[in-house]
Amino acid sequence: MPVLAPIAIRDRQFVWGSRTYVMGVINISPDSFSGDGLGRDVDAAVEQGRRFEAEGADILDVGGESTRPGFQPVSAAEEVERVVPVIRRLVRETSLPVSIDSSKVEVAERAIKEAGAHMINDIWGFRQDGERMALLAAETGLPAVVMHNQRGRPFRDVIGDLLAGLGESLRIARQAGIPEERLIIDPGFGFGWNEEQNLEMLRRLGELRVLGRPILIGTSRKSTIGKVLDLPEHERLEGTAATVAIAIANGADIVRVHDVKAMVRVARMTDAIVRARD
């Protein structure tokens, strides 16, 4: 596979293949599936971001709406009120790139233009909201994570569906004028897949390399881990560690996690085993 061009996010250079990068999750919602939702507690969210930075996170991902199965949607106005104050302070009080995790273009735009977010993380991969999110990414010049969301889509084959869905997201991005090197792909672990399909996704993750983009994956504390181990959300640390290690071994460039300190250690150890070093 060709070497992927590095990307600058905020003032940091992300050199794909050199190591695994860790994205820390900051949930500004009261109903997060993982039990770590902070609601409107801005101080607690900022303190979490500072802690994540000290623990070795490379990116902070801020979201104001739960996307768990059966979640209750919130209005764009409510989501803005949740995320903008947190992002504004994280940009000021940490040195890390801050990503806005939203599928609503109004939320992403205000997070970027009013609070200074450095990246877009769209769980619908530019395939919702009339493709306006792609136009926003093109206009602002920011990097974007495009995720394949299998919810509501017919299933044929895990990798076939992923290649088709992510390929469509990349096509929309090109049409909007986004340079390919600003895009990161996410297969959407847990978004419309059953347990067996999620595990197959991890086993075959390296097959997504044909798309020529860095891969982000978020397995942290998800229900597949709970089903395999018969454990609740707050007891899924070791299961998450196993999925993170396997994802890295199979080609992940970024892992999105709740337990930053532990997963930074898992990533560093896995990198030492699987990544060639001079």
C-alpha positions in Angstrom: 0.0 0.0 0.0 1.3 3.5 -0.7 2.4 5.7 2.2 -0.3 8.1 3.3 0.5 11.8 3.4 0.6 13.2 6.9 -2.1 15.6 8.0 -1.9 18.7 10.3 -4.7 19.0 12.9 -4.5 22.2 14.9 -0.7 22.5 15.2 0.1 18.8 15.4 1.4 16.6 12.6 -0.2 13.2 12.3 2.2 10.9 10.5 0.2 7.8 9.5 2.0 4.5 10.1 4.4 6.0 12.6 2.2 5.1 15.7 -1.4 4.8 16.7 -3.1 8.0 17.8 -5.6 8.0 20.6 -8.9 10.0 20.6 -10.5 10.6 23.9 -14.3 10.7 24.1 -16.0 13.6 26.0 -19.7 13.1 26.1 -21.8 16.2 26.9 -25.0 14.3 27.1 -27.0 12.8 30.0 -27.7 9.5 28.3 -24.4 8.2 26.9 -24.5 4.4 26.5 -21.1 4.1 28.3 -22.3 5.8 31.5 -19.9 8.7 31.2 -22.3 11.4 30.1 -21.5 14.7 31.7 -24.7 16.6 30.8 -24.1 20.4 31.0 -21.3 20.3 33.4 -18.7 22.3 31.5 -16.2 22.3 34.3 -16.3 18.5 34.5 -15.9 18.2 30.8 -12.9 20.5 30.7 -11.3 18.8 33.6 -11.7 15.5 31.8 -10.1 17.0 28.7 -7.1 18.2 30.7 -6.8 14.7 32.3 -7.0 13.1 28.9 -4.2 15.3 27.7 -2.0 14.4 30.7 -2.7 10.7 30.1 -1.5 10.9 26.5 -4.5 11.5 24.3 -3.8 13.0 20.8 -7.3 14.3 20.0 -10.4 15.2 22.1 -13.8 14.3 20.6 -16.7 16.3 21.9 -20.3 15.2 21.3 -23.6 16.5 22.7 -26.0 13.8 21.5 -26.1 10.2 22.4 -26.0 7.9 19.4 -26.7 4.6 21.3 -29.4 2.3 19.8 -32.8 3.8 20.6 -31.3 7.2 21.5 -33.6 10.3 21.9 -32.6 12.9 19.4 -32.0 16.5 20.6 -32.5 19.7 18.7 -29.6 21.4 17.0 -30.0 24.3 19.4 -29.8 22.1 22.4 -26.7 20.3 21.0 -25.0 23.7 20.4 -25.7 24.8 24.0 -24.1 21.6 25.2 -20.9 21.5 23.1 -19.9 25.1 22.2 -19.0 26.2 25.8 -17.0 23.0 26.3 -15.1 23.2 23.0 -14.4 26.9 23.5 -12.7 26.2 26.8 -10.9 23.0 25.7 -9.4 24.9 22.8 -8.2 27.6 25.2 -7.1 25.4 28.1 -5.5 22.4 26.3 -3.1 22.1 23.4 -4.9 19.2 21.8 -6.9 19.2 18.6 -10.6 19.2 19.4 -13.1 17.4 17.2 -16.8 18.1 17.0 -18.8 14.8 17.0 -22.1 15.7 15.3 -24.1 14.9 12.2 -25.9 18.2 12.3 -24.3 20.8 10.1 -25.6 23.7 12.2 -23.9 22.2 15.3 -20.6 21.6 13.5 -20.6 25.1 12.0 -21.1 26.8 15.3 -18.6 24.5 17.0 -16.0 25.5 14.4 -16.8 29.2 13.9 -17.7 30.1 17.5 -15.7 27.7 19.6 -12.7 26.9 17.3 -13.1 23.1 16.8 -10.3 21.7 14.6 -12.0 18.7 13.0 -15.4 17.2 12.1 -16.5 13.7 13.1 -19.7 12.8 11.2 -21.3 9.5 12.1 -23.3 9.6 8.8 -20.2 10.1 6.6 -21.6 13.1 4.7 -24.6 11.0 3.6 -27.2 12.9 5.7 -28.3 16.5 5.9 -28.3 17.0 2.1 -24.5 16.6 2.0 -24.2 20.0 3.6 -21.6 18.7 6.1 -19.3 18.0 3.2 -19.7 21.5 1.9 -18.9 22.8 5.4 -15.7 20.7 5.6 -14.7 22.1 2.2 -15.4 25.6 3.2 -13.5 25.5 6.5 -10.6 23.4 5.2 -10.8 21.2 8.3 -10.0 17.5 8.4 -13.0 15.2 8.7 -13.8 11.7 9.9 -16.4 10.0 7.7 -18.1 7.0 9.3 -20.2 4.3 7.6 -23.4 3.9 9.5 -25.2 0.6 8.7 -28.4 1.6 10.5 -31.4 1.3 8.2 -29.4 -0.1 5.4 -29.8 -3.6 3.9 -27.0 -6.1 4.8 -25.1 -8.1 2.2 -21.5 -8.5 3.3 -19.6 -6.7 6.0 -16.6 -5.6 4.0 -18.6 -5.2 0.8 -21.1 -2.9 2.6 -18.3 -1.0 4.2 -16.4 -0.4 0.9 -19.6 0.7 -0.8 -20.7 3.0 2.0 -17.3 4.6 2.7 -16.7 4.8 -1.1 -19.9 6.8 -1.4 -18.7 9.2 1.4 -15.4 9.7 -0.3 -17.2 10.4 -3.6 -19.4 13.0 -1.9 -16.3 14.6 -0.3 -14.5 14.8 -3.7 -17.6 16.3 -5.3 -17.6 19.0 -2.5 -14.0 19.8 -3.2 -12.4 18.3 -0.1 -8.8 17.1 -0.8 -8.6 13.4 -0.1 -5.7 13.8 2.3 -8.0 15.6 4.8 -10.2 12.6 5.2 -10.2 9.8 7.7 -12.5 6.7 7.5 -14.4 4.9 10.3 -16.2 1.6 9.7 -18.8 2.4 12.4 -18.3 -0.5 14.8 -21.6 -1.0 16.6 -23.7 1.2 14.3 -26.2 -1.2 12.8 -24.1 -4.3 13.0 -24.8 -7.4 15.1 -22.2 -9.0 17.3 -20.8 -11.4 14.7 -20.6 -8.7 12.1 -18.7 -6.4 14.5 -16.2 -9.1 15.2 -15.8 -9.9 11.5 -15.2 -6.2 10.9 -12.3 -6.3 13.4 -10.8 -9.4 11.9 -10.9 -8.0 8.3 -10.2 -4.3 9.1 -7.1 -4.3 7.0 -9.2 -4.9 3.9 -10.3 -1.3 4.1 -6.8 -0.1 3.3 -7.7 -0.3 -0.4 -9.6 2.9 0.1 -6.3 4.7 0.7 -7.2 6.6 3.8 -6.2 6.3 7.5 -8.6 4.3 9.6 -10.3 5.3 12.9 -12.2 2.8 14.9 -14.3 3.2 18.1 -14.9 -0.1 19.9 -14.7 1.3 23.5 -17.1 -0.2 26.0 -19.6 -1.2 23.2 -22.3 -3.8 23.5 -20.5 -6.4 21.5 -17.9 -6.5 24.2 -20.7 -6.8 26.8 -22.3 -9.6 24.9 -19.1 -11.6 24.5 -18.0 -11.2 28.1 -21.5 -10.8 29.7 -20.4 -7.6 31.4 -21.9 -4.2 32.0 -20.5 -1.0 30.4 -18.3 -0.1 33.4 -16.6 -3.5 33.4 -15.5 -3.6 29.8 -11.9 -2.3 30.1 -10.1 -5.5 29.3 -12.5 -6.4 26.5 -11.9 -2.9 25.0 -8.2 -3.4 25.4 -8.4 -6.6 23.3 -10.4 -4.9 20.5 -8.0 -2.0 20.5 -4.9 -4.2 20.2 -6.5 -6.3 17.4 -7.7 -3.2 15.5 -4.2 -1.8 15.6 -2.7 -5.1 14.5 -5.1 -5.0 11.6 -4.4 -1.5 10.4 -6.2 1.1 12.7 -4.4 4.5 12.8 -6.6 6.1 15.4 -8.6 4.5 18.3 -11.5 6.3 19.9 -11.7 5.5 23.6 -13.2 6.4 27.0 -10.3 5.0 29.1 -7.4 7.1 27.8 -4.7 6.2 30.2 -5.1 2.4 29.8 -5.6 2.5 26.1 -2.6 4.7 25.5 -0.6 2.0 27.1 -2.3 -0.7 25.1 -1.6 1.2 21.9 2.1 1.8 22.7 2.6 -1.9 23.5 0.8 -3.0 20.4 2.7 -0.5 18.3 6.0 -1.9 19.6 5.0 -5.4 18.4 3.3 -4.6 15.0 4.9 -1.4 13.6 8.3 -1.6 12.0 10.8 0.8 13.6 14.3 1.8 12.7 
